[in-house]
Amino acid sequence: MSSRKKWTFGLLLILIAAAGGWLFWGQKQGTALTIGVYAGSYWETPDGNCYQILDETIEQFEQTHPGVQVEYASGIGTDSYSEWLAEQILQGTEPDLYFVLPEDFNLLVSSGALENLDGLMAEDRDFDPAVYYGPCLEAGQFGGSQYALPHESVPTMMFVNKTLLEGCGIPVPENDWTWEDFFSICQQVTDTGARRFGVYGYTWLNALYANGASLFSEDGTACFLADPRIEAAIQFTRSLNELNSGYTVTARDFDLGHVAFRPFLFSEYRAYQPYPWRIKKYTGFEWDCVCMPAGPDGANVSELHTMLLGINARTPHKLLAWEFAKLLSTDEQVQKKLYAHSVGISPLPDVAEDNALLEQLYQDIPGSVRFSREMVGGIMQNAVAAPHFSRYEQAMAMAQQAVAEGKIDKSSLAAAQREINIYLSK
C-alpha cells in the first residue's frame, strides 16, 4: 500500500477515536451477513476468477443457515481496499466480517475495529487452534490475544537463476544451504564487467530471521537491535553488497537474467512457474526456488505473510460472522479449493501437505522437484510471523534508518536500540 493510502487509512481511524467513541451500528433488516473482500490477488499475481471460491463457500453456508443471506460488494481492488474499509468504519457501515491485509492488522486492532476472538474460540467446542501451523495462527495475534484467523499464507523464498548458475558450473543449492554457501556462490558468480551479480533484494531482515534473531519482543516493549546475531546479519548483507564494487543491482538486472538469487514471495513461484505465465514473466532463463540460507545461529527460515479474516467489533451478528470465518479458515474442503486455485499455502497442515494436492501442483509446475511435502511442512512450521504491537511501524522505521545511516558496530547498535526502547516505553 502506498504511503498516501496508508496515511489516509490511519487518519480515518484516528478520526474515529478522536470523535469520542464508535458510531452506533445501524441494525440490519433481517439476517444479512456482510463480507468485506477485495478483487484480484493481494499477492499481485494473476487471478482469473477471484470470487469463485467465496461464492461457493457462501452457497454452502447459506444452505446450512436457513434465512441467512451473505452479501459482499464486488470490484474493490487491492490498491483501494484499505481506504474503502477505513471509510466504511468511519461511517459505521463496515462489514460484519472482512479480510484483513497484513499491513492493516496492527492499526485495525489498535483502533478497536476488530473483535477479540479469545472468547469465541474458548466457547466453541468445535474449534481447535491446533489445526493450524503455529506461525499462521500467530499472524492474527496482538498482545497475546487472537484478533483474526488465517486464510492463506505466503512465505518468502529464494529464487534461483538456474541458467546463470549452470553457466558458471555451479549446482543449484539444496534447501539446507547456509550463509557460507550463499556467499561463496555469489562471490563466484559476480563479475561486474560482464554484468553478472550474486543477489538482488536480500536485506538484513531476511538475514536476521535466518540467524535465529528477533528484532522486537513479542509484546513490543523491547528492541534487540544490538543482539550479536542481528549485528552479524547486518554485516553479512553488507559483505554481499560489497561484492558488487559499488554497483547497485536492480530488479531489471534480475529480470534480464543477470542475477543469481532474489528473495521473492512464494506466490510468485506458484503464479509464474506454470506455462504460459512462466514464458510471459521470465523468458531468458530457467529458474526455481529454494529455502532461505541459514545463518550460523539459525536455520532455513523466513518471514511469513498471512491474509487474515477479522470480525467487526460492532457487528450484531458475531456468532454468524464467527461461523463463516471458521468455514473459510478451517474447513478442509474450502481450503483445498483455495490451495489448488490460489498462489499461497493453506494454513492447515492437513491441506498444505496433502499428497493428492501436491501431485496436482507438480503437474502445474513441470520439472520442479523441490516443492515437496517435506519442504512445505518445514517452511510453514518454522516460518516467522512478524510481531504485532501498536508502535511496530514506527519502531521498525527507526531501526531501518539506524542500519541504513549508522556505523555498524556494537556501540552504535546499542545507542540506536536505547533510542528505540525509549520510544517503545512512552
Protein Blocks (a to p, Z undefined) as FASTA:
>chain_A
ZZklmmmmmmmmmmmmmnopacdddddehjadcddddehjfklpacfblmlmmmmmmmmm
mmmmghiacdddehiafklmmmmmmmmmmnopacfbdcddfklmmmmmmnopaccfklmm
mmmmkbcfklpcfklmmmmggehiafbdcfbdcdddddddfklmmmnopacddfkbcfkl
mmmmmmmmpcfknopafbehiafklmmmmnopafbdfkopaccklgmklmmmmmmmmmmm
mmnnopacdfklmmnopafbdcddfklmmmmmpccklmmmmmmbccddddddddfklccd
dddddddddddfkbcklmmmmmmmmmmmmmmklmmmmmmmmmbdcfbfklmmgmklmmmm
mmmmghiaklcfklmmmmmmmmccddddfklmmmmmmmmmmmmmmccdfklmmmmmmmmm
mmmmZZ
